[in-house]
């Protein structure tokens, strides 16, 4: 095993090994907005996505809502690419739910997260996902 550790200390070998390992997928943000685009809840996991101050985040949310609210409301999730991010969104009653990741993220992974989030919201609200619940 010592050979592996000495190999990892070599920067060229380390870079080669890191290139072989697939990057860990991650979510940049999860947003819940009402039917007017106002924030119900949000969680940003990537500061580069929309900054750390509320004003920048609200501007980002407004842009996301403006891009997705014009799309036809559907029962299933939709995928939109905007400004180097992948947006998975779904309308649940009067709540827009967004799972946002980097444009290099796997859309199917983000969709799986959306489905799990939807199930959680239905479970918490007893299938009555609305702005007031």
C-alpha positions in Angstrom: 0.0 0.0 0.0 2.9 2.3 0.5 3.4 2.5 -3.2 -0.1 3.9 -3.7 0.6 6.7 -1.1 3.9 7.6 -2.6 2.3 7.7 -6.0 -0.3 10.1 -4.7 2.4 12.4 -3.5 3.7 12.8 -7.1 1.7 15.6 -8.6 1.6 14.1 -12.1 0.3 10.8 -10.8 -2.1 12.6 -8.5 -3.6 14.5 -11.4 -3.9 11.3 -13.4 -5.7 9.5 -10.6 -8.0 12.5 -10.0 -9.0 12.6 -13.7 -9.9 8.9 -13.5 -12.3 9.5 -10.6 -15.5 11.0 -11.7 -16.3 14.3 -9.9 -18.8 14.1 -7.1 -22.1 15.5 -8.4 -23.6 18.3 -6.4 -26.6 20.6 -6.3 -26.0 24.3 -6.6 -29.3 25.4 -5.1 -32.9 24.3 -4.3 -35.6 27.0 -4.6 -39.3 27.1 -3.8 -41.0 30.1 -5.3 -44.6 31.1 -5.3 -46.7 31.7 -8.5 -45.5 35.4 -8.5 -41.8 34.4 -8.3 -41.4 35.4 -4.6 -39.2 33.2 -2.4 -40.9 30.7 -0.2 -37.7 28.9 0.7 -34.2 28.6 -0.7 -30.9 27.0 0.0 -27.8 27.8 -1.9 -25.0 25.3 -1.8 -22.7 27.1 -4.3 -21.8 30.7 -3.6 -20.6 31.1 -7.2 -24.1 30.4 -8.4 -25.8 33.5 -7.1 -23.5 35.1 -4.6 -23.9 35.3 -0.9 -26.0 38.4 -0.4 -29.8 38.4 -0.5 -30.0 41.0 -3.2 -28.0 39.0 -5.7 -29.8 35.8 -4.9 -33.2 37.5 -5.3 -32.1 38.8 -8.7 -31.0 35.3 -9.7 -34.4 33.9 -8.5 -36.3 36.5 -10.5 -34.3 35.6 -13.6 -34.9 31.9 -13.1 -38.6 32.4 -12.5 -38.9 34.7 -15.6 -37.2 32.0 -17.8 -39.3 29.1 -16.5 -42.7 30.6 -15.7 -43.3 31.2 -19.4 -43.1 27.5 -20.2 -46.3 25.5 -20.4 -47.3 24.0 -17.0 -46.8 20.3 -17.1 -47.3 17.4 -14.7 -43.7 16.3 -15.1 -40.4 18.1 -14.5 -38.8 20.3 -17.2 -35.1 20.9 -17.9 -33.8 24.4 -18.8 -30.2 25.5 -19.4 -29.5 29.1 -18.5 -26.2 31.0 -17.9 -24.1 27.8 -17.4 -26.6 26.2 -15.0 -29.0 23.3 -15.5 -32.4 24.0 -13.9 -34.9 21.2 -13.2 -38.2 22.7 -12.3 -41.7 21.6 -11.6 -45.0 23.3 -10.7 -46.7 21.8 -7.7 -50.1 23.5 -7.4 -49.0 27.1 -7.0 -45.4 26.4 -5.9 -42.5 26.4 -8.4 -39.8 23.9 -7.2 -36.3 24.2 -8.6 -33.2 22.0 -8.4 -30.2 23.8 -9.9 -26.8 22.5 -10.8 -23.8 23.3 -12.8 -24.1 22.9 -16.6 -21.8 19.9 -16.4 -24.0 18.0 -13.9 -26.0 15.0 -14.9 -29.6 16.0 -15.6 -30.8 12.6 -14.5 -29.2 12.9 -11.1 -30.8 16.4 -10.7 -34.1 14.9 -11.8 -33.8 12.2 -9.1 -33.2 14.8 -6.5 -36.3 16.7 -7.7 -38.4 13.5 -7.5 -37.1 12.9 -3.9 -37.8 16.5 -3.0 -41.3 16.3 -4.4 -42.1 13.2 -2.4 -40.8 14.8 0.8 -43.0 17.9 0.2 -46.0 15.7 -0.5 -45.3 13.8 2.7 -44.8 16.8 4.9 -47.9 18.7 3.6 -50.1 15.6 3.3 -50.2 16.0 -0.6 -51.4 19.6 -0.3 -48.3 21.5 -1.6 -49.4 25.1 -1.7 -47.9 28.4 -1.0 -49.7 28.6 2.4 -48.7 25.1 3.5 
